Amino acid sequence: MSEHLMDAADLERVTGKKRYSKQAEWFKASFGIDVVRCADGTLIMTWAQFDALLAKKSGTAPAGNSATVELCYD
């Protein structure tokens, strides 16, 4: 696996939960997201994703592309 993925110990340390279902519930409650899971139930989360979630929640995320698209029906 990639060193950029959070391993089981990382997920347990971050969420405070051991069970995969409880970890998934924690991410849903904390960030409002459903985390991608493997067939065996383990969560797939990269450190970059987690850092982005923290930045967004704390309001320190860089401003995204807020361009609006206007549809023109002629």
PQR file with spaces between the fields and no chain letter, atoms N, CA, C, O and H, PARSE charges and radii, in Angstrom:
ATOM       1  N    MET     1       0.843   -1.181    0.000 -0.4000 1.5000
ATOM       2  CA   MET     1       0.000    0.000    0.000 -0.0000 2.0000
ATOM       3  C    MET     1       0.890    1.248    0.000  0.5500 1.7000
ATOM       4  O    MET     1       2.078    1.192    0.317 -0.5500 1.4000
ATOM       5  N    SER     2       0.297    2.321   -0.351 -0.4000 1.5000
ATOM       6  CA   SER     2       1.017    3.582   -0.422 -0.0000 2.0000
ATOM       7  C    SER     2       1.272    4.146    0.974  0.5500 1.7000
ATOM       8  O    SER     2       0.440    4.001    1.869 -0.5500 1.4000
ATOM       9  H    SER     2      -0.668    2.366   -0.608  0.4000 1.0000
ATOM      10  N    GLU     3       2.426    4.788    1.155 -0.4000 1.5000
ATOM      11  CA   GLU     3       2.729    5.416    2.435 -0.0000 2.0000
ATOM      12  C    GLU     3       1.859    6.649    2.666  0.5500 1.7000
ATOM      13  O    GLU     3       1.845    7.203    3.765 -0.5500 1.4000
ATOM      14  H    GLU     3       3.103    4.906    0.428  0.4000 1.0000
ATOM      15  N    HIS     4       1.139    7.077    1.639 -0.4000 1.5000
ATOM      16  CA   HIS     4       0.278    8.248    1.768 -0.0000 2.0000
ATOM      17  C    HIS     4      -1.098    7.904    2.336  0.5500 1.7000
ATOM      18  O    HIS     4      -1.853    8.796    2.721 -0.5500 1.4000
ATOM      19  H    HIS     4       1.150    6.627    0.747  0.4000 1.0000
ATOM      20  N    LEU     5      -1.421    6.616    2.387 -0.4000 1.5000
ATOM      21  CA   LEU     5      -2.695    6.202    2.968 -0.0000 2.0000
ATOM      22  C    LEU     5      -2.570    6.149    4.481  0.5500 1.7000
ATOM      23  O    LEU     5      -1.514    5.808    5.015 -0.5500 1.4000
ATOM      24  H    LEU     5      -0.807    5.891    2.074  0.4000 1.0000
ATOM      25  N    MET     6      -3.636    6.484    5.157 -0.4000 1.5000
ATOM      26  CA   MET     6      -3.662    6.339    6.609 -0.0000 2.0000
ATOM      27  C    MET     6      -3.807    4.847    6.899  0.5500 1.7000
ATOM      28  O    MET     6      -4.673    4.179    6.334 -0.5500 1.4000
ATOM      29  H    MET     6      -4.494    6.761    4.723  0.4000 1.0000
ATOM      30  N    ASP     7      -2.955    4.330    7.783 -0.4000 1.5000
ATOM      31  CA   ASP     7      -3.081    2.914    8.140 -0.0000 2.0000
ATOM      32  C    ASP     7      -4.048    2.769    9.316  0.5500 1.7000
ATOM      33  O    ASP     7      -4.587    3.758    9.813 -0.5500 1.4000
ATOM      34  H    ASP     7      -2.251    4.872    8.242  0.4000 1.0000
ATOM      35  N    ALA     8      -4.259    1.537    9.752 -0.4000 1.5000
ATOM      36  CA   ALA     8      -5.231    1.256   10.811 -0.0000 2.0000
ATOM      37  C    ALA     8      -4.917    2.025   12.088  0.5500 1.7000
ATOM      38  O    ALA     8      -5.822    2.534   12.749 -0.5500 1.4000
ATOM      39  H    ALA     8      -3.821    0.733    9.349  0.4000 1.0000
ATOM      40  N    ALA     9      -3.631    2.110   12.437 -0.4000 1.5000
ATOM      41  CA   ALA     9      -3.235    2.830   13.654 -0.0000 2.0000
ATOM      42  C    ALA     9      -3.500    4.328   13.511  0.5500 1.7000
ATOM      43  O    ALA     9      -3.921    4.978   14.468 -0.5500 1.4000
ATOM      44  H    ALA     9      -2.895    1.696   11.900  0.4000 1.0000
ATOM      45  N    ASP    10      -3.256    4.877   12.321 -0.4000 1.5000
ATOM      46  CA   ASP    10      -3.519    6.298   12.081 -0.0000 2.0000
ATOM      47  C    ASP    10      -5.007    6.595   12.227  0.5500 1.7000
ATOM      48  O    ASP    10      -5.391    7.555   12.895 -0.5500 1.4000
ATOM      49  H    ASP    10      -2.914    4.349   11.544  0.4000 1.0000
ATOM      50  N    LEU    11      -5.840    5.772   11.603 -0.4000 1.5000
ATOM      51  CA   LEU    11      -7.288    5.985   11.670 -0.0000 2.0000
ATOM      52  C    LEU    11      -7.787    5.863   13.103  0.5500 1.7000
ATOM      53  O    LEU    11      -8.662    6.620   13.524 -0.5500 1.4000
ATOM      54  H    LEU    11      -5.528    4.992   11.060  0.4000 1.0000
ATOM      55  N    GLU    12      -7.236    4.918   13.850 -0.4000 1.5000
ATOM      56  CA   GLU    12      -7.641    4.757   15.251 -0.0000 2.0000
ATOM      57  C    GLU    12      -7.219    5.966   16.080  0.5500 1.7000
ATOM      58  O    GLU    12      -7.975    6.435   16.930 -0.5500 1.4000
ATOM      59  H    GLU    12      -6.525    4.303   13.508  0.4000 1.0000
ATOM      60  N    ARG    13      -6.014    6.466   15.833 -0.4000 1.5000
ATOM      61  CA   ARG    13      -5.522    7.623   16.580 -0.0000 2.0000
ATOM      62  C    ARG    13      -6.343    8.880   16.264  0.5500 1.7000
ATOM      63  O    ARG    13      -6.670    9.653   17.165 -0.5500 1.4000
ATOM      64  H    ARG    13      -5.400    6.085   15.142  0.4000 1.0000
ATOM      65  N    VAL    14      -6.668    9.079   14.997 -0.4000 1.5000
ATOM      66  CA   VAL    14      -7.412   10.270   14.579 -0.0000 2.0000
ATOM      67  C    VAL    14      -8.853   10.232   15.073  0.5500 1.7000
ATOM      68  O    VAL    14      -9.364   11.226   15.589 -0.5500 1.4000
ATOM      69  H    VAL    14      -6.402    8.451   14.266  0.4000 1.0000
ATOM      70  N    THR    15      -9.511    9.078   14.913 -0.4000 1.5000
ATOM      71  CA   THR    15     -10.931    8.986   15.253 -0.0000 2.0000
ATOM      72  C    THR    15     -11.189    8.603   16.698  0.5500 1.7000
ATOM      73  O    THR    15     -12.248    8.907   17.248 -0.5500 1.4000
ATOM      74  H    THR    15      -9.096    8.270   14.493  0.4000 1.0000
ATOM      75  N    GLY    16     -10.222    7.935   17.313 -0.4000 1.5000
ATOM      76  CA   GLY    16     -10.431    7.423   18.662 -0.0000 2.0000
ATOM      77  C    GLY    16     -11.273    6.158   18.671  0.5500 1.7000
ATOM      78  O    GLY    16     -11.716    5.709   19.728 -0.5500 1.4000
ATOM      79  H    GLY    16      -9.362    7.688   16.866  0.4000 1.0000
ATOM      80  N    LYS    17     -11.494    5.586   17.497 -0.4000 1.5000
ATOM      81  CA   LYS    17     -12.336    4.393   17.356 -0.0000 2.0000
ATOM      82  C    LYS    17     -11.535    3.243   16.765  0.5500 1.7000
ATOM      83  O    LYS    17     -10.639    3.462   15.949 -0.5500 1.4000
ATOM      84  H    LYS    17     -11.134    5.951   16.638  0.4000 1.0000
ATOM      85  N    LYS    18     -11.857    2.006   17.178 -0.4000 1.5000
ATOM      86  CA   LYS    18     -11.177    0.830   16.640 -0.0000 2.0000
ATOM      87  C    LYS    18     -11.963    0.174   15.507  0.5500 1.7000
ATOM      88  O    LYS    18     -11.378   -0.301   14.533 -0.5500 1.4000
ATOM      89  H    LYS    18     -12.585    1.828   17.841  0.4000 1.0000
ATOM      90  N    ARG    19     -13.278    0.149   15.635 -0.4000 1.5000
ATOM      91  CA   ARG    19     -14.116   -0.528   14.643 -0.0000 2.0000
ATOM      92  C    ARG    19     -14.278    0.342   13.402  0.5500 1.7000
ATOM      93  O    ARG    19     -14.441    1.560   13.487 -0.5500 1.4000
ATOM      94  H    ARG    19     -13.753    0.535   16.426  0.4000 1.0000
ATOM      95  N    TYR    20     -14.226   -0.323   12.243 -0.4000 1.5000
ATOM      96  CA   TYR    20     -14.333    0.409   10.979 -0.0000 2.0000
ATOM      97  C    TYR    20     -15.646    1.177   10.886  0.5500 1.7000
ATOM      98  O    TYR    20     -15.670    2.319   10.426 -0.5500 1.4000
ATOM      99  H    TYR    20     -14.093   -1.312   12.174  0.4000 1.0000
ATOM     100  N    SER    21     -16.735    0.552   11.321 -0.4000 1.5000
ATOM     101  CA   SER    21     -18.038    1.210   11.230 -0.0000 2.0000
ATOM     102  C    SER    21     -18.078    2.459   12.106  0.5500 1.7000
ATOM     103  O    SER    21     -18.669    3.468   11.720 -0.5500 1.4000
ATOM     104  H    SER    21     -16.715   -0.376   11.695  0.4000 1.0000
ATOM     105  N    LYS    22     -17.460    2.398   13.270 -0.4000 1.5000
ATOM     106  CA   LYS    22     -17.426    3.570   14.158 -0.0000 2.0000
ATOM     107  C    LYS    22     -16.531    4.661   13.588  0.5500 1.7000
ATOM     108  O    LYS    22     -16.823    5.846   13.743 -0.5500 1.4000
ATOM     109  H    LYS    22     -16.980    1.578   13.583  0.4000 1.0000
ATOM     110  N    GLN    23     -15.437    4.269   12.926 -0.4000 1.5000
ATOM     111  CA   GLN    23     -14.573    5.252   12.277 -0.0000 2.0000
ATOM     112  C    GLN    23     -15.331    5.962   11.159  0.5500 1.7000
ATOM     113  O    GLN    23     -15.231    7.180   11.009 -0.5500 1.4000
ATOM     114  H    GLN    23     -15.200    3.305   12.800  0.4000 1.0000
ATOM     115  N    ALA    24     -16.092    5.196   10.376 -0.4000 1.5000
ATOM     116  CA   ALA    24     -16.879    5.779    9.293 -0.0000 2.0000
ATOM     117  C    ALA    24     -17.933    6.734    9.862  0.5500 1.7000
ATOM     118  O    ALA    24     -18.167    7.806    9.304 -0.5500 1.4000
ATOM     119  H    ALA    24     -16.173    4.207   10.497  0.4000 1.0000
ATOM     120  N    GLU    25     -18.565    6.344   10.970 -0.4000 1.5000
ATOM     121  CA   GLU    25     -19.538    7.216   11.634 -0.0000 2.0000
ATOM     122  C    GLU    25     -18.883    8.507   12.116  0.5500 1.7000
ATOM     123  O    GLU    25     -19.485    9.577   12.026 -0.5500 1.4000
ATOM     124  H    GLU    25     -18.375    5.473   11.423  0.4000 1.0000
ATOM     125  N    TRP    26     -17.660    8.415   12.624 -0.4000 1.5000
ATOM     126  CA   TRP    26     -16.938    9.590   13.100 -0.0000 2.0000
ATOM     127  C    TRP    26     -16.685   10.566   11.958  0.5500 1.7000
ATOM     128  O    TRP    26     -16.888   11.770   12.116 -0.5500 1.4000
ATOM     129  H    TRP    26     -17.171    7.546   12.696  0.4000 1.0000
ATOM     130  N    PHE    27     -16.242   10.059   10.808 -0.4000 1.5000
ATOM     131  CA   PHE    27     -16.009   10.934    9.657 -0.0000 2.0000
ATOM     132  C    PHE    27     -17.308   11.573    9.191  0.5500 1.7000
ATOM     133  O    PHE    27     -17.314   12.744    8.812 -0.5500 1.4000
ATOM     134  H    PHE    27     -16.077    9.081   10.680  0.4000 1.0000
ATOM     135  N    LYS    28     -18.407   10.828    9.213 -0.4000 1.5000
ATOM     136  CA   LYS    28     -19.706   11.375    8.818 -0.0000 2.0000
ATOM     137  C    LYS    28     -20.129   12.482    9.783  0.5500 1.7000
ATOM     138  O    LYS    28     -20.591   13.540    9.357 -0.5500 1.4000
ATOM     139  H    LYS    28     -18.402    9.877    9.522  0.4000 1.0000
ATOM     140  N    ALA    29     -19.969   12.232   11.084 -0.4000 1.5000
ATOM     141  CA   ALA    29     -20.367   13.224   12.089 -0.0000 2.0000
ATOM     142  C    ALA    29     -19.436   14.432   12.089  0.5500 1.7000
ATOM     143  O    ALA    29     -19.895   15.558   12.283 -0.5500 1.4000
ATOM     144  H    ALA    29     -19.594   11.373   11.431  0.4000 1.0000
ATOM     145  N    SER    30     -18.163   14.226   11.879 -0.4000 1.5000
ATOM     146  CA   SER    30     -17.187   15.315   11.961 -0.0000 2.0000
ATOM     147  C    SER    30     -17.106   16.154   10.696  0.5500 1.7000
ATOM     148  O    SER    30     -16.948   17.373   10.765 -0.5500 1.4000
ATOM     149  H    SER    30     -17.791   13.312   11.721  0.4000 1.0000
ATOM     150  N    PHE    31     -17.214   15.503    9.537 -0.4000 1.5000
ATOM     151  CA   PHE    31     -17.003   16.211    8.278 -0.0000 2.0000
ATOM     152  C    PHE    31     -18.175   16.104    7.306  0.5500 1.7000
ATOM     153  O    PHE    31     -18.170   16.754    6.260 -0.5500 1.4000
ATOM     154  H    PHE    31     -17.342   14.513    9.482  0.4000 1.0000
ATOM     155  N    GLY    32     -19.173   15.296    7.636 -0.4000 1.5000
ATOM     156  CA   GLY    32     -20.329   15.142    6.762 -0.0000 2.0000
ATOM     157  C    GLY    32     -20.052   14.365    5.491  0.5500 1.7000
ATOM     158  O    GLY    32     -20.708   14.580    4.473 -0.5500 1.4000
ATOM     159  H    GLY    32     -19.177   14.768    8.485  0.4000 1.0000
ATOM     160  N    ILE    33     -19.073   13.452    5.545 -0.4000 1.5000
ATOM     161  CA   ILE    33     -18.730   12.683    4.349 -0.0000 2.0000
ATOM     162  C    ILE    33     -18.872   11.192    4.619  0.5500 1.7000
ATOM     163  O    ILE    33     -18.761   10.730    5.755 -0.5500 1.4000
ATOM     164  H    ILE    33     -18.540   13.277    6.373  0.4000 1.0000
ATOM     165  N    ASP    34     -19.119   10.455    3.543 -0.4000 1.5000
ATOM     166  CA   ASP    34     -19.077    8.998    3.594 -0.0000 2.0000
ATOM     167  C    ASP    34     -17.726    8.582    3.030  0.5500 1.7000
ATOM     168  O    ASP    34     -17.438    8.824    1.857 -0.5500 1.4000
ATOM     169  H    ASP    34     -19.209   10.830    2.620  0.4000 1.0000
ATOM     170  N    VAL    35     -16.900    7.959    3.858 -0.4000 1.5000
ATOM     171  CA   VAL    35     -15.554    7.566    3.453 -0.0000 2.0000
ATOM     172  C    VAL    35     -15.628    6.310    2.591  0.5500 1.7000
ATOM     173  O    VAL    35     -16.410    5.400    2.869 -0.5500 1.4000
ATOM     174  H    VAL    35     -17.134    7.762    4.810  0.4000 1.0000
ATOM     175  N    VAL    36     -14.816    6.270    1.553 -0.4000 1.5000
ATOM     176  CA   VAL    36     -14.728    5.088    0.704 -0.0000 2.0000
ATOM     177  C    VAL    36     -14.172    3.939    1.547  0.5500 1.7000
ATOM     178  O    VAL    36     -13.265    4.120    2.359 -0.5500 1.4000
ATOM     179  H    VAL    36     -14.181    7.009    1.327  0.4000 1.0000
ATOM     180  N    ARG    37     -14.745    2.751    1.328 -0.4000 1.5000
ATOM     181  CA   ARG    37     -14.322    1.592    2.111 -0.0000 2.0000
ATOM     182  C    ARG    37     -13.969    0.434    1.201  0.5500 1.7000
ATOM     183  O    ARG    37     -14.502    0.308    0.098 -0.5500 1.4000
ATOM     184  H    ARG    37     -15.481    2.604    0.668  0.4000 1.0000
ATOM     185  N    CYS    38     -13.059   -0.416    1.677 -0.4000 1.5000
ATOM     186  CA   CYS    38     -12.714   -1.648    0.976 -0.0000 2.0000
ATOM     187  C    CYS    38     -13.816   -2.680    1.199  0.5500 1.7000
ATOM     188  O    CYS    38     -14.731   -2.465    1.994 -0.5500 1.4000
ATOM     189  H    CYS    38     -12.626   -0.314    2.573  0.4000 1.0000
ATOM     190  N    ALA    39     -13.717   -3.793    0.494 -0.4000 1.5000
ATOM     191  CA   ALA    39     -14.703   -4.865    0.628 -0.0000 2.0000
ATOM     192  C    ALA    39     -14.752   -5.419    2.043  0.5500 1.7000
ATOM     193  O    ALA    39     -15.802   -5.883    2.486 -0.5500 1.4000
ATOM     194  H    ALA    39     -12.973   -3.967   -0.152  0.4000 1.0000
ATOM     195  N    ASP    40     -13.622   -5.378    2.767 -0.4000 1.5000
ATOM     196  CA   ASP    40     -13.602   -5.893    4.136 -0.0000 2.0000
ATOM     197  C    ASP    40     -14.025   -4.852    5.166  0.5500 1.7000
ATOM     198  O    ASP    40     -14.030   -5.128    6.365 -0.5500 1.4000
ATOM     199  H    ASP    40     -12.768   -5.002    2.407  0.4000 1.0000
ATOM     200  N    GLY    41     -14.379   -3.660    4.700 -0.4000 1.5000
ATOM     201  CA   GLY    41     -14.876   -2.616    5.591 -0.0000 2.0000
ATOM     202  C    GLY    41     -13.863   -1.578    6.007  0.5500 1.7000
ATOM     203  O    GLY    41     -14.231   -0.554    6.584 -0.5500 1.4000
ATOM     204  H    GLY    41     -14.375   -3.436    3.726  0.4000 1.0000
ATOM     205  N    THR    42     -12.579   -1.817    5.727 -0.4000 1.5000
ATOM     206  CA   THR    42     -11.566   -0.843    6.124 -0.0000 2.0000
ATOM     207  C    THR    42     -11.748    0.458    5.348  0.5500 1.7000
ATOM     208  O    THR    42     -12.174    0.456    4.194 -0.5500 1.4000
ATOM     209  H    THR    42     -12.280   -2.648    5.258  0.4000 1.0000
ATOM     210  N    LEU    43     -11.422    1.550    5.995 -0.4000 1.5000
ATOM     211  CA   LEU    43     -11.564    2.867    5.379 -0.0000 2.0000
ATOM     212  C    LEU    43     -10.363    3.177    4.509  0.5500 1.7000
ATOM     213  O    LEU    43      -9.239    2.775    4.812 -0.5500 1.4000
ATOM     214  H    LEU    43     -11.076    1.551    6.933  0.4000 1.0000
ATOM     215  N    ILE    44     -10.608    3.891    3.433 -0.4000 1.5000
ATOM     216  CA   ILE    44      -9.542    4.358    2.555 -0.0000 2.0000
ATOM     217  C    ILE    44      -9.504    5.872    2.669  0.5500 1.7000
ATOM     218  O    ILE    44     -10.395    6.566    2.180 -0.5500 1.4000
ATOM     219  H    ILE    44     -11.520    4.217    3.187  0.4000 1.0000
ATOM     220  N    MET    45      -8.464    6.375    3.319 -0.4000 1.5000
ATOM     221  CA   MET    45      -8.322    7.820    3.525 -0.0000 2.0000
ATOM     222  C    MET    45      -6.846    8.155    3.385  0.5500 1.7000
ATOM     223  O    MET    45      -5.994    7.520    4.007 -0.5500 1.4000
ATOM     224  H    MET    45      -7.740    5.811    3.717  0.4000 1.0000
ATOM     225  N    THR    46      -6.550    9.153    2.568 -0.4000 1.5000
ATOM     226  CA   THR    46      -5.158    9.599    2.461 -0.0000 2.0000
ATOM     227  C    THR    46      -4.938   10.748    3.428  0.5500 1.7000
ATOM     228  O    THR    46      -5.884   11.392    3.881 -0.5500 1.4000
ATOM     229  H    THR    46      -7.241    9.669    2.063  0.4000 1.0000
ATOM     230  N    TRP    47      -3.682   10.988    3.731 -0.4000 1.5000
ATOM     231  CA   TRP    47      -3.351   12.108    4.600 -0.0000 2.0000
ATOM     232  C    TRP    47      -3.706   13.426    3.929  0.5500 1.7000
ATOM     233  O    TRP    47      -4.108   14.377    4.600 -0.5500 1.4000
ATOM     234  H    TRP    47      -2.913   10.465    3.363  0.4000 1.0000
ATOM     235  N    ALA    48      -3.560   13.489    2.614 -0.4000 1.5000
ATOM     236  CA   ALA    48      -3.907   14.714    1.894 -0.0000 2.0000
ATOM     237  C    ALA    48      -5.406   15.002    1.990  0.5500 1.7000
ATOM     238  O    ALA    48      -5.812   16.152    2.160 -0.5500 1.4000
ATOM     239  H    ALA    48      -3.233   12.716    2.070  0.4000 1.0000
ATOM     240  N    GLN    49      -6.231   13.950    1.881 -0.4000 1.5000
ATOM     241  CA   GLN    49      -7.676   14.133    2.025 -0.0000 2.0000
ATOM     242  C    GLN    49      -8.015   14.622    3.429  0.5500 1.7000
ATOM     243  O    GLN    49      -8.811   15.545    3.602 -0.5500 1.4000
ATOM     244  H    GLN    49      -5.901   13.015    1.742  0.4000 1.0000
ATOM     245  N    PHE    50      -7.408   13.999    4.419 -0.4000 1.5000
ATOM     246  CA   PHE    50      -7.678   14.369    5.799 -0.0000 2.0000
ATOM     247  C    PHE    50      -7.247   15.810    6.074  0.5500 1.7000
ATOM     248  O    PHE    50      -7.969   16.563    6.727 -0.5500 1.4000
ATOM     249  H    PHE    50      -6.762   13.250    4.280  0.4000 1.0000
ATOM     250  N    ASP    51      -6.070   16.192    5.576 -0.4000 1.5000
ATOM     251  CA   ASP    51      -5.595   17.567    5.745 -0.0000 2.0000
ATOM     252  C    ASP    51      -6.554   18.564    5.087  0.5500 1.7000
ATOM     253  O    ASP    51      -6.830   19.625    5.646 -0.5500 1.4000
ATOM     254  H    ASP    51      -5.482   15.580    5.046  0.4000 1.0000
ATOM     255  N    ALA    52      -7.062   18.218    3.896 -0.4000 1.5000
ATOM     256  CA   ALA    52      -8.002   19.095    3.202 -0.0000 2.0000
ATOM     257  C    ALA    52      -9.310   19.224    3.982  0.5500 1.7000
ATOM     258  O    ALA    52      -9.886   20.309    4.055 -0.5500 1.4000
ATOM     259  H    ALA    52      -6.838   17.355    3.442  0.4000 1.0000
ATOM     260  N    LEU    53      -9.779   18.119    4.564 -0.4000 1.5000
ATOM     261  CA   LEU    53     -10.998   18.171    5.372 -0.0000 2.0000
ATOM     262  C    LEU    53     -10.812   19.063    6.593  0.5500 1.7000
ATOM     263  O    LEU    53     -11.691   19.854    6.933 -0.5500 1.4000
ATOM     264  H    LEU    53      -9.311   17.237    4.504  0.4000 1.0000
ATOM     265  N    LEU    54      -9.669   18.933    7.244 -0.4000 1.5000
ATOM     266  CA   LEU    54      -9.385   19.774    8.412 -0.0000 2.0000
ATOM     267  C    LEU    54      -9.307   21.246    8.026  0.5500 1.7000
ATOM     268  O    LEU    54      -9.833   22.107    8.732 -0.5500 1.4000
ATOM     269  H    LEU    54      -8.954   18.290    6.967  0.4000 1.0000
ATOM     270  N    ALA    55      -8.650   21.533    6.903 -0.4000 1.5000
ATOM     271  CA   ALA    55      -8.515   22.921    6.452 -0.0000 2.0000
ATOM     272  C    ALA    55      -9.876   23.514    6.117  0.5500 1.7000
ATOM     273  O    ALA    55     -10.157   24.663    6.458 -0.5500 1.4000
ATOM     274  H    ALA    55      -8.223   20.834    6.329  0.4000 1.0000
ATOM     275  N    LYS    56     -10.716   22.740    5.453 -0.4000 1.5000
ATOM     276  CA   LYS    56     -12.045   23.225    5.107 -0.0000 2.0000
ATOM     277  C    LYS    56     -12.871   23.486    6.353  0.5500 1.7000
ATOM     278  O    LYS    56     -13.560   24.502    6.447 -0.5500 1.4000
ATOM     279  H    LYS    56     -10.487   21.807    5.175  0.4000 1.0000
ATOM     280  N    LYS    57     -12.801   22.565    7.312 -0.4000 1.5000
ATOM     281  CA   LYS    57     -13.584   22.707    8.540 -0.0000 2.0000
ATOM     282  C    LYS    57     -13.118   23.910    9.355  0.5500 1.7000
ATOM     283  O    LYS    57     -13.934   24.599    9.967 -0.5500 1.4000
ATOM     284  H    LYS    57     -12.241   21.740    7.235  0.4000 1.0000
ATOM     285  N    SER    58     -11.819   24.163    9.366 -0.4000 1.5000
ATOM     286  CA   SER    58     -11.289   25.270   10.156 -0.0000 2.0000
ATOM     287  C    SER    58     -11.344   26.607    9.416  0.5500 1.7000
ATOM     288  O    SER    58     -11.053   27.654    9.994 -0.5500 1.4000
ATOM     289  H    SER    58     -11.156   23.603    8.869  0.4000 1.0000
ATOM     290  N    GLY    59     -11.718   26.566    8.140 -0.4000 1.5000
ATOM     291  CA   GLY    59     -11.812   27.797    7.365 -0.0000 2.0000
ATOM     292  C    GLY    59     -10.492   28.276    6.803  0.5500 1.7000
ATOM     293  O    GLY    59     -10.384   29.425    6.374 -0.5500 1.4000
ATOM     294  H    GLY    59     -11.954   25.715    7.670  0.4000 1.0000
ATOM     295  N    THR    60      -9.492   27.422    6.796 -0.4000 1.5000
ATOM     296  CA   THR    60      -8.183   27.822    6.287 -0.0000 2.0000
ATOM     297  C    THR    60      -7.886   27.246    4.907  0.5500 1.7000
ATOM     298  O    THR    60      -6.765   27.366    4.412 -0.5500 1.4000
ATOM     299  H    THR    60      -9.580   26.489    7.145  0.4000 1.0000
ATOM     300  N    ALA    61      -8.883   26.620    4.284 -0.4000 1.5000
ATOM     301  CA   ALA    61      -8.686   26.069    2.945 -0.0000 2.0000
ATOM     302  C    ALA    61      -8.546   27.207    1.948  0.5500 1.7000
ATOM     303  O    ALA    61      -9.206   28.237    2.086 -0.5500 1.4000
ATOM     304  H    ALA    61      -9.793   26.521    4.686  0.4000 1.0000
ATOM     305  N    PRO    62      -7.692   27.031    0.944 -0.5600 1.5000
ATOM     306  CA   PRO    62      -7.561   28.077   -0.069  0.2800 2.0000
ATOM     307  C    PRO    62      -8.879   28.240   -0.821  0.5500 1.7000
ATOM     308  O    PRO    62      -9.633   27.282   -0.992 -0.5500 1.4000
ATOM     309  N    ALA    63      -9.139   29.446   -1.259 -0.4000 1.5000
ATOM     310  CA   ALA    63     -10.372   29.724   -1.990 -0.0000 2.0000
ATOM     311  C    ALA    63     -10.385   28.915   -3.275  0.5500 1.7000
ATOM     312  O    ALA    63      -9.424   28.936   -4.045 -0.5500 1.4000
ATOM     313  H    ALA    63      -8.526   30.224   -1.120  0.4000 1.0000
ATOM     314  N    GLY    64     -11.467   28.211   -3.496 -0.4000 1.5000
ATOM     315  CA   GLY    64     -11.589   27.386   -4.693 -0.0000 2.0000
ATOM     316  C    GLY    64     -12.042   28.194   -5.887  0.5500 1.7000
ATOM     317  O    GLY    64     -12.215   29.410   -5.807 -0.5500 1.4000
ATOM     318  H    GLY    64     -12.247   28.194   -2.871  0.4000 1.0000
ATOM     319  N    ASN    65     -12.225   27.523   -6.963 -0.4000 1.5000
ATOM     320  CA   ASN    65     -12.691   28.163   -8.179 -0.0000 2.0000
ATOM     321  C    ASN    65     -14.177   28.444   -8.018  0.5500 1.7000
ATOM     322  O    ASN    65     -14.991   27.522   -8.054 -0.5500 1.4000
ATOM     323  H    ASN    65     -12.084   26.535   -7.028  0.4000 1.0000
ATOM     324  N    SER    66     -14.526   29.684   -7.845 -0.4000 1.5000
ATOM     325  CA   SER    66     -15.921   30.050   -7.629 -0.0000 2.0000
ATOM     326  C    SER    66     -16.553   30.650   -8.877  0.5500 1.7000
ATOM     327  O    SER    66     -17.537   31.383   -8.791 -0.5500 1.4000
ATOM     328  H    SER    66     -13.864   30.433   -7.816  0.4000 1.0000
ATOM     329  N    ALA    67     -15.988   30.338  -10.029 -0.4000 1.5000
ATOM     330  CA   ALA    67     -16.545   30.860  -11.270 -0.0000 2.0000
ATOM     331  C    ALA    67     -17.921   30.256  -11.493  0.5500 1.7000
ATOM     332  O    ALA    67     -18.145   29.068  -11.262 -0.5500 1.4000
ATOM     333  H    ALA    67     -15.188   29.742  -10.099  0.4000 1.0000
ATOM     334  N    THR    68     -18.834   31.099  -11.946 -0.4000 1.5000
ATOM     335  CA   THR    68     -20.168   30.606  -12.221 -0.0000 2.0000
ATOM     336  C    THR    68     -20.318   30.379  -13.713  0.5500 1.7000
ATOM     337  O    THR    68     -19.671   31.033  -14.530 -0.5500 1.4000
ATOM     338  H    THR    68     -18.652   32.064  -12.134  0.4000 1.0000
ATOM     339  N    VAL    69     -21.170   29.457  -14.040 -0.4000 1.5000
ATOM     340  CA   VAL    69     -21.426   29.132  -15.431 -0.0000 2.0000
ATOM     341  C    VAL    69     -22.851   29.539  -15.743  0.5500 1.7000
ATOM     342  O    VAL    69     -23.784   29.135  -15.048 -0.5500 1.4000
ATOM     343  H    VAL    69     -21.696   28.926  -13.375  0.4000 1.0000
ATOM     344  N    GLU    70     -23.024   30.331  -16.779 -0.4000 1.5000
ATOM     345  CA   GLU    70     -24.354   30.735  -17.196 -0.0000 2.0000
ATOM     346  C    GLU    70     -24.705   30.004  -18.471  0.5500 1.7000
ATOM     347  O    GLU    70     -23.928   29.980  -19.426 -0.5500 1.4000
ATOM     348  H    GLU    70     -22.267   30.659  -17.343  0.4000 1.0000
ATOM     349  N    LEU    71     -25.879   29.411  -18.477 -0.4000 1.5000
ATOM     350  CA   LEU    71     -26.337   28.713  -19.665 -0.0000 2.0000
ATOM     351  C    LEU    71     -27.152   29.672  -20.504  0.5500 1.7000
ATOM     352  O    LEU    71     -27.990   30.410  -19.986 -0.5500 1.4000
ATOM     353  H    LEU    71     -26.510   29.430  -17.701  0.4000 1.0000
ATOM     354  N    CYS    72     -26.909   29.658  -21.784 -0.4000 1.5000
ATOM     355  CA   CYS    72     -27.603   30.535  -22.703 -0.0000 2.0000
ATOM     356  C    CYS    72     -28.384   29.678  -23.687  0.5500 1.7000
ATOM     357  O    CYS    72     -27.799   28.900  -24.441 -0.5500 1.4000
ATOM     358  H    CYS    72     -26.229   29.058  -22.205  0.4000 1.0000
ATOM     359  N    TYR    73     -29.683   29.818  -23.681 -0.4000 1.5000
ATOM     360  CA   TYR    73     -30.532   29.055  -24.589 -0.0000 2.0000
ATOM     361  C    TYR    73     -31.025   29.993  -25.689  0.5500 1.7000
ATOM     362  O    TYR    73     -31.916   30.809  -25.454 -0.5500 1.4000
ATOM     363  H    TYR    73     -30.158   30.451  -23.069  0.4000 1.0000
ATOM     364  N    ASP    74     -30.473   29.885  -26.845 -0.4000 1.5000
ATOM     365  CA   ASP    74     -30.894   30.721  -27.973 -0.0000 2.0000
ATOM     366  C    ASP    74     -31.868   29.991  -28.848  0.5500 1.7000
ATOM     367  O    ASP    74     -32.331   30.540  -29.848 -0.5500 1.4000
ATOM     368  H    ASP    74     -29.750   29.221  -27.036  0.4000 1.0000
